Amino acid sequence: MTTVIHLARHRAAATPPTTGTPDPIQSFGDACNSLSMAAYYARSGNNAGAQRKAIQGLAALRSLNAQDAGIQNPSTSGRA
């Protein structure tokens, strides 16, 4: 009978979410990328993908707007 040696599997450690000040350049890049992908999905007929990416792009734009206005949390900006 053969002996089986089980090797430990290496897994990447989960990266904790960043808690610092968000980078406006990153938010702008996220918005451009998401909205570009939304347009691509819309042209190719993938409406669900287009909607998902458009929502992500709009969230990035809201984040960028909140950073510009100095608001830390855009979900609590007082909109009704």
C-alpha positions as CSV (number, residue, x, y, z in Angstrom):
1,M,0.0,0.0,0.0
2,T,1.3,3.5,-0.8
3,T,1.7,6.2,1.7
4,V,-0.1,9.5,0.8
5,I,1.5,12.7,2.1
6,H,-0.9,15.6,2.3
7,L,0.8,18.9,1.7
8,A,-0.4,22.1,3.2
9,R,-2.1,24.4,0.7
10,H,-1.0,27.9,0.5
11,R,-3.7,30.5,0.4
12,A,-3.3,34.2,-0.1
13,A,-4.2,36.2,3.0
14,A,-7.3,38.3,2.6
15,T,-6.4,42.0,2.3
16,P,-8.3,44.2,4.8
17,P,-10.3,47.0,3.3
18,T,-8.5,50.3,3.2
19,T,-9.6,52.8,5.8
20,G,-7.5,55.8,4.8
21,T,-8.5,58.7,2.5
22,P,-9.8,57.5,-0.8
23,D,-7.7,58.5,-3.8
24,P,-9.6,60.7,-6.3
25,I,-7.4,59.4,-9.2
26,Q,-8.5,55.8,-8.3
27,S,-12.1,56.9,-8.2
28,F,-11.9,58.6,-11.5
29,G,-10.2,55.5,-13.1
30,D,-12.9,53.3,-11.6
31,A,-15.6,55.5,-13.0
32,C,-14.1,55.6,-16.5
33,N,-13.5,51.9,-16.6
34,S,-16.9,50.9,-15.3
35,L,-18.8,53.3,-17.6
36,S,-16.6,52.2,-20.6
37,M,-17.5,48.5,-19.8
38,A,-21.2,49.5,-19.4
39,A,-21.1,50.9,-22.9
40,Y,-19.4,47.8,-24.3
41,Y,-21.9,45.5,-22.6
42,A,-24.8,47.6,-23.9
43,R,-23.5,47.5,-27.5
44,S,-23.0,43.7,-27.3
45,G,-26.6,43.2,-26.0
46,N,-25.7,42.2,-22.4
47,N,-28.2,44.5,-20.6
48,A,-27.7,43.0,-17.2
49,G,-23.9,43.5,-17.4
50,A,-24.4,47.0,-18.7
51,Q,-26.7,47.9,-15.8
52,R,-24.3,46.4,-13.2
53,K,-21.3,48.3,-14.6
54,A,-23.3,51.5,-14.9
55,I,-24.3,51.3,-11.3
56,Q,-20.6,50.7,-10.3
57,G,-19.6,53.7,-12.5
58,L,-22.2,56.0,-10.9
59,A,-21.1,54.9,-7.4
60,A,-17.5,55.8,-8.3
61,L,-18.7,59.2,-9.6
62,R,-20.6,59.8,-6.3
63,S,-17.5,58.9,-4.4
64,L,-15.4,61.3,-6.4
65,N,-18.0,64.0,-5.9
66,A,-18.0,63.4,-2.2
67,Q,-14.2,63.5,-2.1
68,D,-14.3,66.8,-3.9
69,A,-16.9,68.3,-1.5
70,G,-15.0,67.0,1.5
71,I,-17.7,64.6,2.6
72,Q,-16.3,61.4,4.0
73,N,-19.4,59.2,3.6
74,P,-21.6,59.9,0.6
75,S,-24.4,57.7,1.9
76,T,-25.0,60.1,4.8
77,S,-24.9,63.4,2.9
78,G,-28.4,64.4,3.9
79,R,-30.2,63.6,0.7
80,A,-33.8,62.7,1.1
